Amino acid sequence: MPQTQTTRRLPDRGRSLLGPALELIHTGRAPTRSALTAALQVTRATAGAVAGELAALGLVTVDQHPIGGTRGRPSHRLGPAPDGPVVLAAQVHADGLAVALAGLGGVLGAPVRLPLPAHTDPGSMLAAVAEAGAALVRADRRRCLGAALALPNPVREPDGTAPAALTFGWPGDTPAAALFAEALAAQDLGPRARHPLPSAVANDANLVALAEHRHGAGRDARHLLLVTSGHRGVGGALVVDGRLHTGSAGLALEVGHLTVDPQGRRCPCGNRGCLNVETDPAALLAAAGQDPDPARPLLDQARALARAAAVEPVDPVARAAVDQVADRLGHGLAALANILNPDRIVLGGLHLDLLAAAPELLPAVVARRSLWGRCDQVPIVPAHLAHAGLVGAGELAWGPYLAEPQLVAAAG
């Protein structure tokens, strides 16, 4: 095969650089061959051979029309191959399901969104995700190399069990990864999917953090803290030196269960005043005295309320509700900053709307409440990516191939 012949011409060091090189191109840090040469600290010939092997594997393109490079030397553009392989990205949240195909470079196809199935037990839910994903895979002409699913609950590593799926009341230690793999295996994925299709499952906040660090607001941060509130509850994640910090069993950074008001709202975990229930969409609506409209997604209603506090004429009820919830969020972020000392905090979901509606109040609360806030305030920025949970699921599914690009050839 052409892949094998090219690989044989690469020296051992060149083969070991395929993974790092692909990740540099995937994350946009090596848009040209000269940038790849500098980032890998190799000769131009080695960088060219590495780029050529990745192109032979169908993963990247090497523009044959050189552009101006450093020191007057021409360089070639590098980028993910637009017709290269894809992975299936899927997400479950409190209000529905979503699936999309994800290419390299964080490029996400149009998501397909579906309501929750009539039965939300693990088998029914994951079967619905797999069915929707299989339809996407069959309809696409590109090879599908893997699949990954973002879940709105903790996922234990390495077995992929969900020890506390509070959103849907799943039994403790639900074997989510095994059930997802079984659901995919029962589907007709078409001739262009790898068989069996490798799959993985992870917590959605972790995957959002990974996506934002590689392709969004967290790029170049060394210690990135992400805090987000989607359709229900609050999630958090930490990326340290480019890697997710998931703890000893994948259960770290359950920031939603940090207490910010001991006399506050009751949390599904059994405690009161958790960040989970003091700063999520339901909390903002409750602070404004509004009953949720069951016909509309809760997050959409909360975001509309946050915007009403930020535009003229300002809705005083919305303004008071935003200030109350932003204050609670600030208390939580300050406590996390004291413990983790991040160099950037990225807010996603409803929390980025709270930041937009309270751009001075929220950072001020964090600065006042955190130990180092007055002299070394951490930047607080909004997340950049649309559909970040799906982008992150794509990152998870691409993980084995980013580490060992040669696996693409073995995938057939």
C-alpha positions, -999 to +999 in steps of 0.1 A: +000+000+000+013+036-006+011+042+032+034+014+040+059+024+013+060+060+026+064+049+062+094+028+053+112+058+039+108+077+071+135+073+097+125+061+132+124+096+145+101+106+117+077+079+125+076+089+161+068+124+151+036+115+131+014+119+161+028+152+174+027+166+139-009+156+133-019+172+166-001+204+156-019+205+123-052+194+139-051+223+164-040+249+139-006+254+154+013+243+123-006+259+093+026+257+072+055+233+067+079+259+081+057+262+112+057+225+116+095+224+112+099+250+140+074+233+163+089+199+160+125+213+160+135+192+130+150+198+096+128+209+067+134+175+050+121+156+081+091+179+084+084+175+047+086+137+050+063+136+081+038+159+063+040+137+032+032+105+053+002+122+069-010+132+034-005+096+022-027+084+051-054+107+038-054+129+069-039+162+058-033+182+026+000+197+016-006+227-007+017+223-037+018+260-043+043+274-018+036+306+000+061+331+015+078+315+046+104+326+071+137+342+059+123+345+024+119+307+019+087+295+005+066+272+026+036+249+020+002+252+036-008+223+058-044+215+068-068+186+075-079+168+044-115+180+037-124+146+022-105+127+049-121+103+074-145+114+101-157+102+135-192+101+149-198+126+178-229+122+199-243+140+230-271+134+254-285+163+275-315+169+296-337+181+267-326+159+238-300+141+218-276+153+191-253+136+166-228+149+141-198+139+120-165+154+131-134+157+109-099+168+119-094+204+128-124+205+150-146+207+119-181+196+127-209+187+103-244+200+108-257+185+140-289+164+139-310+171+170-337+148+183-361+148+213-355+124+241-371+090+235-403+081+253-382+059+277-351+074+291-336+042+306-300+036+295-308+010+268-335+030+251-315+062+253-283+048+238-301+028+212-317+061+200-283+078+198-268+049+179-297+047+154-294+085+147-256+083+144-257+052+121-280+071+097-255+099+094-226+075+089-244+055+062-253+087+043-217+101+042-191+091+016-162+094+040-147+066+062-159+066+098-131+056+122-148+058+156-175+072+178-178+090+211-206+101+234-208+130+258-230+124+288-243+149+314-230+129+343-198+116+357-181+087+339-157+065+357-124+056+340-113+033+325-145+011+325-169+038+313-195+033+339-218+061+351-218+060+389-244+088+394-265+096+364-288+120+383-303+137+352-322+106+342-322+085+373-301+057+358-291+029+381-257+034+399-227+022+379-246+020+346-222+004+321-226+034+297-196+026+275-205-010+271-241-002+263-231+024+237-207-001+220-235-027+219-260-002+205-236+008+177-228-029+170-265-035+164-267-009+137-261-010+100-232+015+097-226+009+060-195-002+041-174+029+049-173+025+087-147+006+106-160-027+119-163-030+148-165+008+153-143+018+183-163+039+207-159+058+240-180+077+265-170+107+287-185+135+308-197+163+287-180+191+306-147+174+303-152+172+265-163+208+263-131+218+281-110+197+257-127+212+227-123+248+239-086+242+248-078+229+213-100+250+191-117+278+212-113+302+240-088+281+259-061+279+233-026+285+247-038+284+283-016+262+305-041+257+333-076+261+319-107+259+341-140+255+324-173+260+342-206+256+322-243+253+327-262+237+299-298+226+300-297+216+336-270+217+364-234+229+363-203+211+351-166+218+352-133+206+340-096+213+342-070+210+314-034+211+326-006+213+300-029+201+273-043+171+292-076+167+310-073+163+347-098+137+355-085+124+388-078+088+399-110+074+383-123+101+359-145+117+386-126+149+393-139+184+390-175+179+400-177+216+406-215+216+405-216+202+440-196+230+455-218+247+481-223+284+475-254+289+497-259+265+527-295+277+529-302+275+492-321+253+468-322+215+472-298+197+449-305+162+435-274+151+453-292+157+486-274+188+497-285+224+496-271+254+478-249+236+454-235+256+424-254+230+404-288+244+414-279+280+423-265+290+389-282+269+363-311+279+340-338+268+365-321+289+392-321+320+370-358+316+361-367+310+398-347+341+408-369+361+384-401+345+397-408+328+364-422+294+359-405+274+331-425+270+299-425+232+293-429+237+256-395+255+253-360+244+262-350+256+296-317+269+285-333+291+257-357+306+283-328+314+307-307+329+280-335+352+269-339+363+305-302+371+308-303+391+276-332+411+290-310+423+318-283+436+294-303+456+267-321+488+269-346+493+283-333+470+311-359+447+327-354+454+364-366+419+374-342+402+350-315+426+362-320+415+399-321+379+389-289+380+369-271+399+397-282+373+423-271+343+402-239+360+390-230+366+427-235+329+435-214+320+404-187+344+415-185+328+449-180+294+433-154+306+408-134+323+436-133+290+456-122+271+425-095+297+417-082+294+452-078+257+449-067+253+413-049+286+404-059+285+367-045+310+342-078+312+324-114+305+333-138+298+304-175+300+309-199+281+288-237+276+284-258+300+304-227+312+323-213+330+293-246+349+291-243+358+327-208+371+320-222+392+291-250+406+313-227+412+343-193+419+328-181+439+358-200+423+387-189+387+381-151+394+378-154+417+408-170+391+430-143+366+420-115+391+427-131+400+461-136+365+472-105+348+459-072+348+478-051+362+450-078+380+431-068+416+440-032+412+429-033+384+403-068+382+388-075+353+365-090+362+331-127+351+328-137+347+292-167+333+273-165+300+254-162+304+217-174+271+202-209+263+190-219+227+198-188+223+220-200+191+235-201+175+201-168+190+191-153+175+223-169+141+216-152+142+182-119+150+200-123+119+221-131+097+192-101+110+173-078+105+203-063+071+193-055+083+158-040+116+170-017+095+191-009+069+164-019+081+129-007+048+114-039+032+129-058+049+101-042+025+076-050-005+098-087+007+100-091-002+063 
